[in-house]
C-alpha cells in the first residue's frame, strides 16, 4: 500500500500536464500482460512436471512390482503390479528403427531440394514435403494399419528368409506384420518432413563461397557436398534428427492402431508384440480405474522426461550453432 | 541450347564446353536415360526368367542394376570420381522418390476410400441410433465437436501466444526471456498425450470435473501455444525497426506502437502462424480421447458432457473393425484431411499475399 504513492509520483514526469495522455499506465499494463503470459508458459511447463510427479508418486508408493523391471501392467488389479521395462524397450527400439530409416532418406531429400532438384521444382517440392507434416497422425495410423501392414507381409517373409540368421530379423511367430518393425517404418514416414525441413534450412545456409571454391578446384557435385555441405550442416542434421526422435518417442495414435501389443521383450523385431509408453496409455486408459490412471500417469511422466531431455538437447545444439552461423532452424 | 544450364551444372558444363580433344571422354548426355531403360528391361527380364512374383523385387533388381551399370560405365569411360558422383546423384533421386511414394499412396487411399461414403447425408447426420455394424450414420456430431474444441483452444492459446511473442521481441531481456525462449522450444516437442494427462490430473482428477469439450480444448491449447509463439516471434522480428523508431519519435507510447504499428504490419504472418497451429491441433487424437471421451450423439455444448471429434471418431470407427465402420473411418479421414489442408492452403496464401516486403 505504502509503496503506491511514491511510484505514482515517480512515473508522472514533472513536464507532463496530465498523467493520462502520456499513456504510461497503458504501457505498464501491456508490459505486465505480455510478461505475464511469458511467465504463464513457464508455469504451465513447471506444473506439468509437478502434477504428473505428484500423481505418479501415489501410484509408485502402492506398486507391488518393480517400476523399472516388471514385465507386466496390472495396475487396476489388487495388489497393483506394473513396470515400464517393456514400454521403455518398445519406445526406444521403434524410435531407433524410425531414425535409422528416416535420417538418411531425409538428408537425401534435403540435399535433393537444396542441391539437385531443378530450380523451378525445388520450391514446390519443399512445399509438398511440408504438407506431409500436416497430415494428422490418426490418418497415418489407419493408413498404416489397413494399407501398410498387408503390404509389409512380403517384406517380413523376405527379411526372415535371408536375414533371419541375424537374430533381429528372425520371425519366430506367424502373424500379420503388426510388429515394432512396422511401427518403426510408419514413424519414419511421419518424422521425415520435420527432419527434412530443418536439414534443408541448414544446407541452404552453407556459404556459397565454400561450394564455389570446391567447384573451382574441379570437385564433382558429390565431392562438393561431402567436403563443404555435410561438414557445415552436421550439427544441424543432428539436431533435426533429435527433433524427429522427440516426435517418434511421443507418437500415440499411429502406434496404437498398428501395433498388436503384448508385455514381452523380444529382440525379434518382426514378431508382433511389444508396446510403447503412449500406445499403452491409449490402450489401457478406458479400462483403468482411478489407481490405474495414476499408474498410466507415472508412465506418462517418464515419457515426458524422455522427450524433454531429447528436445532440450536438440535445442541446445541449435542454439549453440545459431551464435556463430545465423542459422534460424 | 545447352548454354542455359552450364552455370548450374559445372561438371557437365566442363565436358560440353571444352573441345572434345581436351577432355578425357565422358558419357553422353542421354546415358542415364539409356542405362535406366536397359536396367528396367533387364530387371523385368530377370524377374520373368526367375519367376519372381513380387513386382517390388523386379523394381529392386532394376534399381540395383541401374546403379551398378552406371558406376561401371562411368568408371570405365570417365573415372572413379565421376562414377561416385553419378551414384550419389541417383541415390539422392531414390531418396526423393521413396518419400513421395507414401504421400501419394496415403492421399490416394484416403481419397478413393473416403469418396465412397462421403455425401451430404454423411456430413449432416450423427451416429445416434446407428450400431457399429450398421451402414449409414454420419459425422456431424464429430465435425461440430472438432470445430468447437479447436475454436476454444484458439481463443485460449492465441492471445497468450501472441503476448508471449510480443514480450520476447519487444520487452524481453536477460534470464527470463532466455528461459522462456528455451522452454517454448522444448514445449513444441511435448507429446500430445502428456498434455492430455496433465489436464486430466488437474482438471478432472483434482478439481473433479467430468469429461467435456472444454477440457480437451485446454489440452489442445497447451499444444498450440508454443507453435503460435514461435511463428509470431519470427514475424515480429521481420518488422523493420525504423517503423518502431519513427512512431516512438513522434511520442507515441510503446504499447500503442506495438498495437498500432508492429502488430498490424505483421498481421499476415501472424494469422498464417495461428492457422497452421490450428491445422496441427485439429488432427490431435490422444488428448481428446482422454478428456472428451466421445459420444454418438450431437452435443453442442462444449462445457457440459462428452463430445466427439473427427480424429476420435476415426479412431472409434477403426476400433470397431467392421466393413461399414472402416468405410466411415475413411470418409471421416477424408473430411479431416480436407479440413486441415484447406486451413494450410489458406494460411500459406495469406502468408504470400501479406508478407512484409523486406526482401528475405
Interface residues (C-beta under 8 A of the other chain):
Chain A: X22 X23 X24 X26 X27 X29 X30 X31 X33 X34 X35 X36 X37 X38 X39 X40 X41 X42 X44 X45 X47 X48 X51 X52 X54 X55 X104 X105 X107 X108 X109 X111 X112 X116 X117 X119 X125 X127 X128 X129 X131 X132 X134 X135 X136 X137 X138 X139 X140 X141 X142 X143 X145 X146 X147 X154 X155 X189 X192 X196 X215 X220 X221 X222 X223 X225 X243 X246 X247 X249 X250 X251 X252 X253 X256 X257 X278 X281 X282 X285 X290 X293 X296 X297 X300 X303 X304 X307 X308 X310 X311 X312 X314 X315 X319 X328
Chain B: X8 X9 X10 X11 X54 X56 X81 X82 X84 X85 X87 X88 X89 X91 X92 X93 X94 X95 X96 X98 X99 X100 X102 X103 X105 X106 X109 X110 X159 X160 X161 X163 X164 X166 X167 X168 X170 X171 X172 X176 X177 X179 X180 X182 X183 X184 X185 X186 X187 X188 X189 X190 X191 X192 X193 X194 X195 X197 X198 X200 X201 X202 X205 X206 X222 X225 X226 X229 X234 X252 X253 X254 X255 X256 X258 X259 X276 X279 X280 X282 X283 X284 X285 X286 X289 X290 X311 X314 X315 X318 X326 X329 X330 X333 X336 X337 X340 X341 X344 X348
